[in-house]
Amino acid sequence: LIIVGGALYGGGKFAWERLQQRPPSAMEAATAPVDVPPAPVPAVAAPTLEEEDDRGEMRPQVVYRARISKRDHLDARGHKLRGTWRVLIRDRERLHELERAKHAKHAKHAKHAKHGKHATHAKPDKGDISDPRYGSKKARAALQKLLRARRLPDEVRRAVSKGTPLLEVQVWPDQVTVKVLEP
């Protein structure tokens, strides 16, 4: 037996069919589930080809090598920098400054360089590999935020403070990993 909306329906296949064919009662209509579209799911960007390898595993967005030299420990005014993350940012800043100076095509710069004014004899540190991303202050500020958000491994901090290590820096969307390749 089936009771729906106060009506009694006998058992069997035919009772079920009659139940399916009758119009819903007021009570059934009021309590019937309503087709509500699901709540929108926040959009998450799919990994780009640069972020995913052939096996579908995530890859870092940027990977570069940095040779930390004595010059990287000094700011633009010659003051000693404190903090490994500051030294890493200064390395990128110096590298991109040198690249800009090298590629300057403005006639004024070329004229002064011929006469020795503003000529830069500085070269990138041996082992520094450029990156396509951190040439601007804004981009380096984003890298700085990621570096400051986590404690770098003791091995990295010691290597930077005590010597001139070659580091590999991998930048992910939400973190940075730094490895010592050569102390």
N, C-alpha and C positions, 0 to 999 in steps of 0.2 A: 504494500500500500504506500502511496505517495500523497502527502498533504502539502498543497501549495496554495497560499493565500486563502486558507480556510476551506478550500475545496478538496474533497477526497477522491483520489483516483485509484482505481483498482490496479492490481499488479499486472505484470506481463508487458509484452512488447507493444501492444496496441495502446495501452495507457500512456506509455512514454511518448509515443508518436502524437497522441491527442494533446498531451501536455506541451509538446514542441510547437504545435500548430495554433493553439489558442493565444489571443492577445494577452499581454502581461497585465496583471492587476495593478491598481494604483500603488499598493504597497511595494510590489515588485519593481515597478518603474522608479519609485523614489529611492529604493535601496540598491538598485542595480548598479554594478560598476560602470563608471563612465570612462570612455576612452580618452584618457588624458595623455597628451604627448609627454614623453619622458623629459625630465629637466635637462637643459643643455649641459653638455659636458665641457668643461673648460678646454679651450684649444691648446694643444701641446704641439709644438713644431716637430715635425718628423725629422729625424736626423738627415742631414744633407750627405751627399756622397763623400764630402771631405771628412765627415765625422764617423762614418761607418766603413769598415773594411769589407773584403769579399765574403768573409764568414759571418757578417752581420754584427760583429763586435764593434763597440765604440772605440774611436781613435781620438787622440788629442786634437784640438783645433790648430794649435801652433806648437812646433818643436824647434828649438834652436840650441846652439852650443855657445857658451860664454866662457872665455878665459878671463878670470878675474885678476886684474893687475893692480899694482900699487896705486896707479892713477884712478882706478875705480873706487878706491877708498876715500877719495877727496871730492868735495862738491866743486861747483864751478868757481868758487872763490878761494879754493885751496884748503878749506876746513875739513878736518877728519869727520867721516860719516860714522854714525853709530847705528848698528842694526844691520843684519845680513840683508834684509829686504831692501834697505836703502842702497846698499852696494850693488845689488842685482839691478835695481832700477837705474842707477848711475851708469852701469855697464851699457845698458841699452841706449841711454841718453847719449853717451859719448860716441857709441858706434854710429848712431844715426846722424849726429852732428858731423862726424868725419865723412860719412857718405854724402851728406848735403854739400859740404865744402868741396869734396872731390868732384861732384857733378854740377857744381855751379857754372852756369853758362853765361851769366850776366857779364857784359863787357867791362863794367866797372871792377868786378872781382878779378877778371882775367888781367886787366891792366895793372891793378895793385899787386897781383901775384907775381907779375913779371919783374916788378921793381922791389920785391921783397916785403912790401907792406901787406899785412894780413895773410901772409903766406903761411900755410900750415904744413909742417913737416911731420906731424903726428900721423901714425898709422894705426889701424885697428890692432888689437892684441892678437898675437898668433893663436889661432884656434877659434876666434870669434866667428860665428856664422850669423849673417844678417837674418832678419825676420821681416816678413811683409807687413806686420801689424803695428809695431811699437815705435813708429817714427814721430808720432804726435804726442803732445803732453797729455791730451785726453785719453789716448790709448794706453799710455804708460800709467796714468792714474787708475785705470781699470785693472791693470796688472798689479799695481801696488795694492789695491784693495784685496785682490785674491791672495797675494803674498802675506799680507798682514793678518788675514783671517785664520791662518793656521800656523802652528809652530813648525818651523823647518827642522828636519832631522839634525841631531847633534853632530853627526859626521859632516854635514854640509856647513853648519855654523862654524865648526872648528876649522875646516879646510879654508873657508873664506877669511876667517880672522887671522889665521897663522901663515897662509901662503898665497900662492897664485894658482888655484885649481882650475881645471877645465870641468865645467858643469854642463849637464844636459837638462834643459828646462822644458817641461811638457805642460802646456796650458790647456785645461779642459774648461767646459762652460762654467763650472762651479768651483774649481780648485786648480792648484798648481802643484806639480811634483818636481822636485829638484834632486838630481843624482850627481854624485862626484864620479867623473870618468878618470881624472888624473888628479892626485893630491897636489 
